[in-house]
Structure formats: C-alpha cells, structure tokens
Amino acid sequence: MLLPMIVTFYHIYPQALNVAGSSFILLSGPLGLALYAYHRFPFKEAILLLAGLAIMFLTFYMSGWINNTTTHMMFGYPRSQVAWFFSSYLIVFLIFAIHKRPTINTVLLYISAAVGLQALIALGMNTNEAIHDFFFSLQMQVEYTEAIMEEGGSQRVMGYGIGFFGAGALSGLGLVTISYLLIRMDLKPIGFFLLVTTYVLIFYIGVFMARTTIVGMAVGLGLIGILYLWDNKANIKQAKTFFLSSIFLMIGGYFFVMATFPHFADWAFELFINFVERGELTTTSSQGLSGMFRIPKDVHTILYGTGSMDFQGTDVGYSRMMYWVGIPGALYFYLYQFYIAKLSFTKDWGINSISIAIFLYAFILNFKGWIDLNLVLFIIFFYFMFYKYYVYLPKQEALQKTIGDIKREKRALNKMR
C-alpha cells in the first residue's frame, strides 16, 4: 500500500518532489505512458479524453497564433495535463495490482490520505525547524523559493510543495472525498475515528493555509445532505455519528491550532468572525471579487482572447480564461472537466455524485481563482475503466457463458427424451 500512497501523494502535490529540476509528474507521467503502451493502449474512452486535450491545446495555440503571442502556459498546461493523465493510469494500475478488487472507496481513501498527509507534514514543517528543512530540501526550488516561503509563512501556514490558493483548493478536495466516504462507506470504529480525525486535521491546517478550504467543507456537507436525503445506500447512522463526534473533535482541534498558530487566527477565521460580529459571510478578499469579475468588451478578445494568461487585473478564473482564449475557449475548458466526470458515470447515481461534486467544487473555486481538478478526475476515470474492462465485462462474459452452457445442456436433455 505504501507505493501507491507515495505516488498518489506526489501526483497531487507534484512540486513537493524535485525530479531533475522539474516536478514529480515528469517522472510518473512518462512511466504511466510507458505502462499504457505496454498494455497496448487500452480503453477506447481514454482516446476520447486525449482527443479532447488535443482540441484544448489547439484552442490555446490558435489564440496565441492569432494574437502573435507565445507563453509558457500555451504549451505548459496541455503538457501537464497529459502527464497527469498517464500518471493517473499508473496510480490506478498500482491500486488494482495490490488490492485486486478495489472499490471506488479504496481510490478515494488514497486521495483523502494524501491530503491528510499534506496537512500533517505542513503542521510539522511549521512547528519544527528540522522537519521544515528536510521537506524543503525535497521540493522544487524554481517557483517555490525560500523567499516565497518566508514571505508567505509570515501570513499563513505554508504547505509542503504548495501554498496559497492551491493549498486551500486541495485541502477542500480532501474534505469533499472524506464526506463522501463518511456517508457511503461502512466503517469499523477505528476506521471511522481515523477518518473523522483526518477530516478535522485537514480542515484546520487547510484553513490556516488558505481559507478556500471552507468551500470544500461546504460542498462536502452539501454532498452528505443530498445522499442522506435521497440515496438508499447512504449510511444514515454513520452520518449522524459523524456530526456528533465532529463537534467534539472540532472543538479540540480549535484549541490546538489556536495554541499552535495564534498569530494567524484573525486571518484564518475572518469569515466566522465577520459572521458573528456583523452577520456577513464575507472576508477582505471575497469583498473585492465582485469588482474583479470582468468580461472582455471587444469582439476580438471575446472570440479569441489575448493569447496570454496574464493577470489582466483579476484573479477570477472565469475572467482570466476569457481573456486568455476567449469565451468559446473558456466554455470548452470547463465543459472538458465535466466530460471527464461524465465518462466516469455508472448506473449508481450515488457513486456518480462524487465526480459531480469534485467538478462543481472546482467550478465554484473559479469564482475566486483559476484552477481545475482534472488530476483527481483522471484517477477516478481510470478506476472505472479498470473496473469496467477487467472486472465488470469479464463477469458479464462469464455469466453469458454459464447461461449458454445451461441452455445447451437443456437442449441435449430434451433431445435424449
């Protein structure tokens, strides 16, 4: 279990491990591609996703060509997506090799554990200098320099290989996946305690890294509520136990982080402080978002963008995409994420809800910044491809063969009579 855990962790946090001056997916992506080629390029659905990535790359390239601009993002983003795609294949292959018949819950446990491990390491790095120096020596030193960490560390908890908006987004992702597991998975007492404890750890360390973690908590609780009310496979008793036990753990966690990071408290809990004092669910950063939502005004930018992923005076993901590749390109960017989720759908809408929740979570986050969570949606996609082609279809073929054998035996008996 250790190998897929390590690969999953560095897949989600690739900059946490320096590989020849680049991130971890420089290693895991080519390994996954080699494995995929060795397996003779399975899964026709995978071709659809790669074709979709090719169209996206063409969209970015055409915008740059029309505007006579060339940026790192034009080639870097599609390249990273392809690397995450094949890295996801490697992860799911390892999970199936070790667990034989894993469920989607197994995959989500690995993802949740990776986010929980990040929270634990971040806690250690920010409270112990030796731990900080060790993990800092492992991560990329290109964009994530010591100066950036020192500057950010004076304002918030800095993660291992990630910080700021991305840290909050991934912490919130962990809360979404754990929420699904708590309502859909039958857990033993020790497993339940570990999962709830991990939830509390991710929440508090995540909030002290970036307050967007709260969005993940909200989406996760919404997912629990929907499954609680309308899913006949939901573990109602376990959900009730989660809400009761989390109250005590949240209180304990609050006192712990307040004792550990008191200087970050006003910033981290600004949302809750404003709600108690003024009845407003707002923060300093959220109040400025309305003015940052910008739409291009000239026809050329609306259709083709500027070909550059510059700041453009806004952090809002939707606006940045529109200014980069135009409104058609921006729509494709978000629809592609939904398409990945859709290819993972099964006949069980409760299972489908986790892919939908992750897509919606990323979609909501783009009101604050620019992000996608394809790196996780790819993992879920490949799980269902492995299950479909290596578990479900062989079962169906075996069942049809058995039914055929029974029919032949009946015909033979009838002839004898």
Buried (B, 14 or more C-beta within 10 A) or exposed (E): EEEBBBBBBBBBBBBBBBBEEBBBBBBBBBBBBEBBEEEEEEBEBBEEBBEBBEEBBEBBBBBBBBBEBEBEBBBEBBBBBBBBBBBBBBBBBBBBEEBEEBBBBBBBBBBBBBBBBBBBBBBBBBEEEEBBEEBBEEBBEEEBEEEEBEEBBEEBBBBBBBBBBBBBBBBBBBBBBBBBBBBBBEBEEEEBEBBBBBBBBBBBBBBBBBBBBBBBBBBBBBBBEBBBEEBEEBBEEBBEBBEEBBEEBBEEBBEBBBEBBEEBBEBBBBBEBBEEEEEEEEBEBBEEBEEBEBEBEEEEBBBBBBBBBEEBEBBBBBBBBBBBBBBBBBBBBBEBBBBBBBBBEBEEEBBBBBBBBBBBBBBBBBBBBBBBBBBBBBBBBBBBBBBEBEBEEEEEEEEEEEEEEEEEEEEEEEEEE
